[in-house]
Amino acid sequence: MSGFSRADLALAAKDLNRVLDLDPQIDVAQKGAALRDQVLEAAKLLKDGDAIDDATIAVLKHLQNEVPASSEVVTVAKPATVTKPAKVAKAPKTVKLGKFEPVRRTSQFGLMLEAYFAGTADLAALASAAGIDHDKALAVLKRARIAHGIDHTLSEGDGALTIVLPENVDANSVWRQSKEKPVKAKGEHALVKRRYADDAVITLLVKNPKREGSAAYDRYNFYRDGMTVVQFLEAGGSRADLSWDSQRKYIEIGGSV
C-alpha cells in the first residue's frame, strides 16, 4: 500500500461505513490486504453525490491505480490467413460474496426479504415494501452480497427475483437476533430508540452548503425548517444525510414534536 498508510485506509473504511450505512460494517482492525479488498468492494456501491471525504477519494483513486504489470494488454498482429474467431460472450462481472451475516428485519434488505419470503418475487413490489425505488433496490441487493453473503438472480423476462441463501441458512435462521433490552418510557415498555427518533424536529442552520447539481444538493433541499425526521425520510432523505449534516452543524435535530 505504497503512497498512503494503513491508518489512511482505516479512515477511508470508516468513511465508507458511514456514507453507505454498511451492515455489517467494514472491520477496520483487520489486516491491510483484507481491509484493502473490502474497501474496494464497498467503493463499488458509491453513487454520484455520495458525500465521502476528500481523503477517502484520494485513497480510492490510489487503490484503483494499483494495476499489476501482468494485466497489461498486448496486441498481436493477426496473420492474413487466419479467420477471426467469433466473439464469446463474457459473463457479467459480479460482486464477490462476503461472509454470511444475519439480517436486521428493520433494514431495507430485511423488509425486502420479509416480502420475498411472504411470496413476492417482483422487484418493483419488493422495492415498494422497503419504501425505496427500483435503482435503490438493486443497490441494496448488490450490497447484500458483500454485507450478508446473500446472492440473487433476476430474470430478464419478467423481472422475477430469486434470493440465493447460503448453505445451511433458511428463512428462519437468516435473521439477526435482537439484543435490545426493554426500557421504561413514561410508564410503558419500549425498545431502545434509534439515534434520531422519527418525531424529532429538524432545524436548518445554514443555506444549502452542498455542490449545486449534485444528488446531495437535491437531498438537502428536502429539508424544511420544523419538519420531523420521518417527514424528511419520506421526502427522499436518508439517516446518513441526517448524521452527516448534523455533525457538520448544517442542521440541528432536537426533541420530539
Secondary structure, DSSP 4 states (H G I P E B T S, - for coil): -TTS-HHHHHHHHHHHHHHHT-SSPP-TTS-HHHHHHHHHHHHTT--TT----HHHHHHHHHHHT---GGG-----PPPTTSPPPPPPPPPPP-PPP-----B-TTSHHHHHHHHHHTT--BHHHHHHHHT--HHHHHHHHHHHHHHT--EEEE-TTT-BEEEEPPTT--TTTTBPPP----EEETTEEEPPP-SS-TTEEEEE-SS--SPTTSHHHHHHTT--TT-BHHHHHHHT--HHHHHHHHHTTSEEEEEE-
